């Protein structure tokens, strides 16, 4: 029984690690969206506040430029770390020996495909894809 719990925990840890690829991609998209919103807010500030037109105010562009520059620097640094994490995850998947195991992990965690789509892509049954996935997790080294 304790081996089952240990294996379950280890597999969950591996899945969490592999899902780090998706989390990194989502984080990058959120950061890009935040920068885009800052730019849009600068172009159309009155629309963002309440949707009503306002008289143009003499806002300070230097403060905006500094905030935008700071946000872009944070984004670039975080983006580099996220790309590095994504590359690390991809490299670890590629270290697997079995091609089917690589494919299942690649399709599931890198391409974010649904199980049904993986079955169609690989021409295997649902049950067999899950067996390959279980084997892949067993052979996957964190």
PyMOL commands that place a pseudoatom at each C-alpha (Angstrom):
pseudoatom trace, name=CA, resn=UNK, resi=1, chain=A, elem=C, hetatm=0, pos=[0.000, 0.000, 0.000]
pseudoatom trace, name=CA, resn=UNK, resi=2, chain=A, elem=C, hetatm=0, pos=[2.761, 2.482, 0.864]
pseudoatom trace, name=CA, resn=UNK, resi=3, chain=A, elem=C, hetatm=0, pos=[4.396, 1.772, -2.514]
pseudoatom trace, name=CA, resn=UNK, resi=4, chain=A, elem=C, hetatm=0, pos=[1.133, 2.672, -4.254]
pseudoatom trace, name=CA, resn=UNK, resi=5, chain=A, elem=C, hetatm=0, pos=[0.944, 5.970, -2.375]
pseudoatom trace, name=CA, resn=UNK, resi=6, chain=A, elem=C, hetatm=0, pos=[4.603, 6.675, -3.133]
pseudoatom trace, name=CA, resn=UNK, resi=7, chain=A, elem=C, hetatm=0, pos=[4.115, 5.909, -6.840]
pseudoatom trace, name=CA, resn=UNK, resi=8, chain=A, elem=C, hetatm=0, pos=[0.971, 8.010, -6.954]
pseudoatom trace, name=CA, resn=UNK, resi=9, chain=A, elem=C, hetatm=0, pos=[2.776, 10.943, -5.379]
pseudoatom trace, name=CA, resn=UNK, resi=10, chain=A, elem=C, hetatm=0, pos=[5.764, 10.554, -7.689]
pseudoatom trace, name=CA, resn=UNK, resi=11, chain=A, elem=C, hetatm=0, pos=[3.527, 10.411, -10.775]
pseudoatom trace, name=CA, resn=UNK, resi=12, chain=A, elem=C, hetatm=0, pos=[1.598, 13.460, -9.597]
pseudoatom trace, name=CA, resn=UNK, resi=13, chain=A, elem=C, hetatm=0, pos=[4.886, 15.296, -9.132]
pseudoatom trace, name=CA, resn=UNK, resi=14, chain=A, elem=C, hetatm=0, pos=[5.934, 14.359, -12.669]
pseudoatom trace, name=CA, resn=UNK, resi=15, chain=A, elem=C, hetatm=0, pos=[2.587, 15.484, -14.101]
pseudoatom trace, name=CA, resn=UNK, resi=16, chain=A, elem=C, hetatm=0, pos=[2.854, 18.769, -12.205]
pseudoatom trace, name=CA, resn=UNK, resi=17, chain=A, elem=C, hetatm=0, pos=[6.346, 19.277, -13.609]
pseudoatom trace, name=CA, resn=UNK, resi=18, chain=A, elem=C, hetatm=0, pos=[5.211, 18.499, -17.162]
pseudoatom trace, name=CA, resn=UNK, resi=19, chain=A, elem=C, hetatm=0, pos=[2.238, 20.856, -16.818]
pseudoatom trace, name=CA, resn=UNK, resi=20, chain=A, elem=C, hetatm=0, pos=[4.791, 23.542, -16.017]
pseudoatom trace, name=CA, resn=UNK, resi=21, chain=A, elem=C, hetatm=0, pos=[5.133, 23.966, -19.777]
pseudoatom trace, name=CA, resn=UNK, resi=22, chain=A, elem=C, hetatm=0, pos=[1.492, 24.998, -20.089]
pseudoatom trace, name=CA, resn=UNK, resi=23, chain=A, elem=C, hetatm=0, pos=[1.747, 27.267, -17.039]
pseudoatom trace, name=CA, resn=UNK, resi=24, chain=A, elem=C, hetatm=0, pos=[4.793, 28.999, -18.521]
pseudoatom trace, name=CA, resn=UNK, resi=25, chain=A, elem=C, hetatm=0, pos=[2.999, 29.606, -21.815]
pseudoatom trace, name=CA, resn=UNK, resi=26, chain=A, elem=C, hetatm=0, pos=[-0.068, 30.999, -20.022]
pseudoatom trace, name=CA, resn=UNK, resi=27, chain=A, elem=C, hetatm=0, pos=[2.151, 33.266, -17.898]
pseudoatom trace, name=CA, resn=UNK, resi=28, chain=A, elem=C, hetatm=0, pos=[3.819, 34.639, -21.026]
pseudoatom trace, name=CA, resn=UNK, resi=29, chain=A, elem=C, hetatm=0, pos=[0.451, 35.352, -22.636]
pseudoatom trace, name=CA, resn=UNK, resi=30, chain=A, elem=C, hetatm=0, pos=[-0.769, 37.151, -19.505]
pseudoatom trace, name=CA, resn=UNK, resi=31, chain=A, elem=C, hetatm=0, pos=[2.370, 39.295, -19.415]
pseudoatom trace, name=CA, resn=UNK, resi=32, chain=A, elem=C, hetatm=0, pos=[1.995, 40.162, -23.095]
pseudoatom trace, name=CA, resn=UNK, resi=33, chain=A, elem=C, hetatm=0, pos=[-1.636, 41.064, -22.478]
pseudoatom trace, name=CA, resn=UNK, resi=34, chain=A, elem=C, hetatm=0, pos=[-0.706, 43.293, -19.532]
pseudoatom trace, name=CA, resn=UNK, resi=35, chain=A, elem=C, hetatm=0, pos=[1.778, 45.246, -21.687]
pseudoatom trace, name=CA, resn=UNK, resi=36, chain=A, elem=C, hetatm=0, pos=[-0.739, 45.513, -24.508]
pseudoatom trace, name=CA, resn=UNK, resi=37, chain=A, elem=C, hetatm=0, pos=[-3.357, 46.841, -22.069]
pseudoatom trace, name=CA, resn=UNK, resi=38, chain=A, elem=C, hetatm=0, pos=[-0.913, 49.457, -20.795]
pseudoatom trace, name=CA, resn=UNK, resi=39, chain=A, elem=C, hetatm=0, pos=[-0.375, 50.655, -24.356]
pseudoatom trace, name=CA, resn=UNK, resi=40, chain=A, elem=C, hetatm=0, pos=[-4.101, 50.704, -25.119]
pseudoatom trace, name=CA, resn=UNK, resi=41, chain=A, elem=C, hetatm=0, pos=[-4.809, 52.576, -21.881]
pseudoatom trace, name=CA, resn=UNK, resi=42, chain=A, elem=C, hetatm=0, pos=[-2.293, 55.211, -22.902]
pseudoatom trace, name=CA, resn=UNK, resi=43, chain=A, elem=C, hetatm=0, pos=[-3.873, 55.636, -26.324]
pseudoatom trace, name=CA, resn=UNK, resi=44, chain=A, elem=C, hetatm=0, pos=[-7.481, 55.666, -25.073]
pseudoatom trace, name=CA, resn=UNK, resi=45, chain=A, elem=C, hetatm=0, pos=[-7.402, 56.446, -21.323]
pseudoatom trace, name=CA, resn=UNK, resi=46, chain=A, elem=C, hetatm=0, pos=[-10.952, 57.830, -21.099]
pseudoatom trace, name=CA, resn=UNK, resi=47, chain=A, elem=C, hetatm=0, pos=[-12.522, 54.718, -22.608]
pseudoatom trace, name=CA, resn=UNK, resi=48, chain=A, elem=C, hetatm=0, pos=[-10.945, 52.483, -20.019]
pseudoatom trace, name=CA, resn=UNK, resi=49, chain=A, elem=C, hetatm=0, pos=[-12.079, 54.493, -16.984]
pseudoatom trace, name=CA, resn=UNK, resi=50, chain=A, elem=C, hetatm=0, pos=[-15.837, 54.567, -17.488]
pseudoatom trace, name=CA, resn=UNK, resi=51, chain=A, elem=C, hetatm=0, pos=[-16.620, 54.499, -21.193]
pseudoatom trace, name=CA, resn=UNK, resi=52, chain=A, elem=C, hetatm=0, pos=[-17.565, 58.175, -21.230]
pseudoatom trace, name=CA, resn=UNK, resi=53, chain=A, elem=C, hetatm=0, pos=[-15.593, 60.789, -23.182]
pseudoatom trace, name=CA, resn=UNK, resi=54, chain=A, elem=C, hetatm=0, pos=[-13.544, 63.235, -21.136]
pseudoatom trace, name=CA, resn=UNK, resi=55, chain=A, elem=C, hetatm=0, pos=[-11.575, 66.377, -21.828]
pseudoatom trace, name=CA, resn=UNK, resi=56, chain=A, elem=C, hetatm=0, pos=[-7.955, 65.604, -22.547]
pseudoatom trace, name=CA, resn=UNK, resi=57, chain=A, elem=C, hetatm=0, pos=[-5.802, 66.033, -19.497]
pseudoatom trace, name=CA, resn=UNK, resi=58, chain=A, elem=C, hetatm=0, pos=[-2.174, 67.002, -19.438]
pseudoatom trace, name=CA, resn=UNK, resi=59, chain=A, elem=C, hetatm=0, pos=[-0.912, 63.633, -18.271]
pseudoatom trace, name=CA, resn=UNK, resi=60, chain=A, elem=C, hetatm=0, pos=[2.781, 63.009, -17.843]
pseudoatom trace, name=CA, resn=UNK, resi=61, chain=A, elem=C, hetatm=0, pos=[4.169, 60.792, -20.594]
pseudoatom trace, name=CA, resn=UNK, resi=62, chain=A, elem=C, hetatm=0, pos=[7.448, 60.224, -18.765]
pseudoatom trace, name=CA, resn=UNK, resi=63, chain=A, elem=C, hetatm=0, pos=[5.666, 58.382, -15.933]
pseudoatom trace, name=CA, resn=UNK, resi=64, chain=A, elem=C, hetatm=0, pos=[3.837, 56.219, -18.420]
pseudoatom trace, name=CA, resn=UNK, resi=65, chain=A, elem=C, hetatm=0, pos=[7.032, 55.511, -20.371]
pseudoatom trace, name=CA, resn=UNK, resi=66, chain=A, elem=C, hetatm=0, pos=[8.859, 54.544, -17.175]
pseudoatom trace, name=CA, resn=UNK, resi=67, chain=A, elem=C, hetatm=0, pos=[6.066, 52.176, -16.090]
pseudoatom trace, name=CA, resn=UNK, resi=68, chain=A, elem=C, hetatm=0, pos=[5.871, 50.633, -19.553]
pseudoatom trace, name=CA, resn=UNK, resi=69, chain=A, elem=C, hetatm=0, pos=[9.650, 50.229, -19.695]
pseudoatom trace, name=CA, resn=UNK, resi=70, chain=A, elem=C, hetatm=0, pos=[9.694, 48.589, -16.259]
pseudoatom trace, name=CA, resn=UNK, resi=71, chain=A, elem=C, hetatm=0, pos=[6.883, 46.217, -17.240]
pseudoatom trace, name=CA, resn=UNK, resi=72, chain=A, elem=C, hetatm=0, pos=[8.659, 45.292, -20.493]
pseudoatom trace, name=CA, resn=UNK, resi=73, chain=A, elem=C, hetatm=0, pos=[11.924, 44.606, -18.641]
pseudoatom trace, name=CA, resn=UNK, resi=74, chain=A, elem=C, hetatm=0, pos=[10.115, 42.363, -16.148]
pseudoatom trace, name=CA, resn=UNK, resi=75, chain=A, elem=C, hetatm=0, pos=[8.403, 40.631, -19.049]
pseudoatom trace, name=CA, resn=UNK, resi=76, chain=A, elem=C, hetatm=0, pos=[11.675, 40.007, -20.915]
pseudoatom trace, name=CA, resn=UNK, resi=77, chain=A, elem=C, hetatm=0, pos=[13.378, 38.585, -17.823]
pseudoatom trace, name=CA, resn=UNK, resi=78, chain=A, elem=C, hetatm=0, pos=[10.407, 36.374, -16.943]
pseudoatom trace, name=CA, resn=UNK, resi=79, chain=A, elem=C, hetatm=0, pos=[10.014, 35.330, -20.589]
pseudoatom trace, name=CA, resn=UNK, resi=80, chain=A, elem=C, hetatm=0, pos=[13.629, 34.168, -20.697]
pseudoatom trace, name=CA, resn=UNK, resi=81, chain=A, elem=C, hetatm=0, pos=[13.124, 32.057, -17.566]
pseudoatom trace, name=CA, resn=UNK, resi=82, chain=A, elem=C, hetatm=0, pos=[9.869, 30.606, -18.917]
pseudoatom trace, name=CA, resn=UNK, resi=83, chain=A, elem=C, hetatm=0, pos=[11.428, 29.731, -22.260]
pseudoatom trace, name=CA, resn=UNK, resi=84, chain=A, elem=C, hetatm=0, pos=[14.288, 28.087, -20.388]
pseudoatom trace, name=CA, resn=UNK, resi=85, chain=A, elem=C, hetatm=0, pos=[11.771, 26.060, -18.335]
pseudoatom trace, name=CA, resn=UNK, resi=86, chain=A, elem=C, hetatm=0, pos=[9.877, 25.028, -21.489]
pseudoatom trace, name=CA, resn=UNK, resi=87, chain=A, elem=C, hetatm=0, pos=[13.112, 23.947, -23.166]
pseudoatom trace, name=CA, resn=UNK, resi=88, chain=A, elem=C, hetatm=0, pos=[14.105, 21.940, -20.085]
pseudoatom trace, name=CA, resn=UNK, resi=89, chain=A, elem=C, hetatm=0, pos=[10.765, 20.107, -20.082]
pseudoatom trace, name=CA, resn=UNK, resi=90, chain=A, elem=C, hetatm=0, pos=[11.015, 19.380, -23.819]
pseudoatom trace, name=CA, resn=UNK, resi=91, chain=A, elem=C, hetatm=0, pos=[14.572, 18.103, -23.416]
pseudoatom trace, name=CA, resn=UNK, resi=92, chain=A, elem=C, hetatm=0, pos=[13.558, 15.749, -20.608]
pseudoatom trace, name=CA, resn=UNK, resi=93, chain=A, elem=C, hetatm=0, pos=[10.754, 14.333, -22.744]
pseudoatom trace, name=CA, resn=UNK, resi=94, chain=A, elem=C, hetatm=0, pos=[13.227, 13.783, -25.592]
pseudoatom trace, name=CA, resn=UNK, resi=95, chain=A, elem=C, hetatm=0, pos=[15.494, 11.774, -23.265]
pseudoatom trace, name=CA, resn=UNK, resi=96, chain=A, elem=C, hetatm=0, pos=[12.929, 8.980, -23.133]
pseudoatom trace, name=CA, resn=UNK, resi=97, chain=A, elem=C, hetatm=0, pos=[13.955, 5.951, -25.185]
pseudoatom trace, name=CA, resn=UNK, resi=98, chain=A, elem=C, hetatm=0, pos=[10.549, 4.812, -26.435]
pseudoatom trace, name=CA, resn=UNK, resi=99, chain=A, elem=C, hetatm=0, pos=[9.157, 6.924, -29.286]
pseudoatom trace, name=CA, resn=UNK, resi=100, chain=A, elem=C, hetatm=0, pos=[5.521, 6.265, -28.340]
pseudoatom trace, name=CA, resn=UNK, resi=101, chain=A, elem=C, hetatm=0, pos=[6.204, 7.482, -24.803]
pseudoatom trace, name=CA, resn=UNK, resi=102, chain=A, elem=C, hetatm=0, pos=[7.835, 10.631, -26.167]
pseudoatom trace, name=CA, resn=UNK, resi=103, chain=A, elem=C, hetatm=0, pos=[4.906, 11.223, -28.494]
pseudoatom trace, name=CA, resn=UNK, resi=104, chain=A, elem=C, hetatm=0, pos=[2.262, 10.824, -25.799]
pseudoatom trace, name=CA, resn=UNK, resi=105, chain=A, elem=C, hetatm=0, pos=[4.039, 13.217, -23.422]
pseudoatom trace, name=CA, resn=UNK, resi=106, chain=A, elem=C, hetatm=0, pos=[4.727, 15.666, -26.249]
pseudoatom trace, name=CA, resn=UNK, resi=107, chain=A, elem=C, hetatm=0, pos=[1.136, 15.675, -27.476]
pseudoatom trace, name=CA, resn=UNK, resi=108, chain=A, elem=C, hetatm=0, pos=[-0.322, 15.878, -23.972]
pseudoatom trace, name=CA, resn=UNK, resi=109, chain=A, elem=C, hetatm=0, pos=[1.971, 18.367, -22.238]
pseudoatom trace, name=CA, resn=UNK, resi=110, chain=A, elem=C, hetatm=0, pos=[3.591, 20.382, -25.038]
pseudoatom trace, name=CA, resn=UNK, resi=111, chain=A, elem=C, hetatm=0, pos=[0.857, 20.543, -27.681]
pseudoatom trace, name=CA, resn=UNK, resi=112, chain=A, elem=C, hetatm=0, pos=[-1.832, 20.372, -24.944]
pseudoatom trace, name=CA, resn=UNK, resi=113, chain=A, elem=C, hetatm=0, pos=[-3.906, 17.868, -26.901]
pseudoatom trace, name=CA, resn=UNK, resi=114, chain=A, elem=C, hetatm=0, pos=[-6.905, 16.067, -25.437]
pseudoatom trace, name=CA, resn=UNK, resi=115, chain=A, elem=C, hetatm=0, pos=[-6.687, 12.319, -24.901]
pseudoatom trace, name=CA, resn=UNK, resi=116, chain=A, elem=C, hetatm=0, pos=[-9.142, 11.675, -27.719]
pseudoatom trace, name=CA, resn=UNK, resi=117, chain=A, elem=C, hetatm=0, pos=[-7.040, 13.674, -30.153]
pseudoatom trace, name=CA, resn=UNK, resi=118, chain=A, elem=C, hetatm=0, pos=[-3.889, 11.837, -29.107]
pseudoatom trace, name=CA, resn=UNK, resi=119, chain=A, elem=C, hetatm=0, pos=[-5.653, 8.519, -29.768]
pseudoatom trace, name=CA, resn=UNK, resi=120, chain=A, elem=C, hetatm=0, pos=[-6.593, 9.671, -33.263]
pseudoatom trace, name=CA, resn=UNK, resi=121, chain=A, elem=C, hetatm=0, pos=[-3.137, 11.103, -33.971]
pseudoatom trace, name=CA, resn=UNK, resi=122, chain=A, elem=C, hetatm=0, pos=[-1.320, 7.947, -32.876]
pseudoatom trace, name=CA, resn=UNK, resi=123, chain=A, elem=C, hetatm=0, pos=[-3.942, 5.435, -34.096]
pseudoatom trace, name=CA, resn=UNK, resi=124, chain=A, elem=C, hetatm=0, pos=[-4.201, 3.738, -30.700]
pseudoatom trace, name=CA, resn=UNK, resi=125, chain=A, elem=C, hetatm=0, pos=[-7.114, 3.063, -28.378]
pseudoatom trace, name=CA, resn=UNK, resi=126, chain=A, elem=C, hetatm=0, pos=[-7.845, 5.214, -25.354]
pseudoatom trace, name=CA, resn=UNK, resi=127, chain=A, elem=C, hetatm=0, pos=[-6.779, 2.388, -23.055]
pseudoatom trace, name=CA, resn=UNK, resi=128, chain=A, elem=C, hetatm=0, pos=[-3.492, 1.827, -24.884]
pseudoatom trace, name=CA, resn=UNK, resi=129, chain=A, elem=C, hetatm=0, pos=[-2.647, 5.557, -24.879]
pseudoatom trace, name=CA, resn=UNK, resi=130, chain=A, elem=C, hetatm=0, pos=[-3.120, 5.609, -21.113]
pseudoatom trace, name=CA, resn=UNK, resi=131, chain=A, elem=C, hetatm=0, pos=[-0.871, 2.563, -20.717]
pseudoatom trace, name=CA, resn=UNK, resi=132, chain=A, elem=C, hetatm=0, pos=[1.799, 4.304, -22.780]
pseudoatom trace, name=CA, resn=UNK, resi=133, chain=A, elem=C, hetatm=0, pos=[1.323, 7.432, -20.662]
pseudoatom trace, name=CA, resn=UNK, resi=134, chain=A, elem=C, hetatm=0, pos=[1.736, 5.437, -17.440]
pseudoatom trace, name=CA, resn=UNK, resi=135, chain=A, elem=C, hetatm=0, pos=[4.906, 3.821, -18.804]
pseudoatom trace, name=CA, resn=UNK, resi=136, chain=A, elem=C, hetatm=0, pos=[6.213, 7.200, -19.924]
pseudoatom trace, name=CA, resn=UNK, resi=137, chain=A, elem=C, hetatm=0, pos=[5.689, 8.657, -16.453]
pseudoatom trace, name=CA, resn=UNK, resi=138, chain=A, elem=C, hetatm=0, pos=[7.433, 5.652, -14.947]
pseudoatom trace, name=CA, resn=UNK, resi=139, chain=A, elem=C, hetatm=0, pos=[10.461, 6.190, -17.212]
pseudoatom trace, name=CA, resn=UNK, resi=140, chain=A, elem=C, hetatm=0, pos=[10.409, 9.998, -17.017]
pseudoatom trace, name=CA, resn=UNK, resi=141, chain=A, elem=C, hetatm=0, pos=[13.221, 11.393, -14.883]
pseudoatom trace, name=CA, resn=UNK, resi=142, chain=A, elem=C, hetatm=0, pos=[12.693, 14.704, -13.106]
for i in range(1, 142): cmd.bond("trace and resi %d" % i, "trace and resi %d" % (i + 1))
show_as sticks, trace
zoom trace
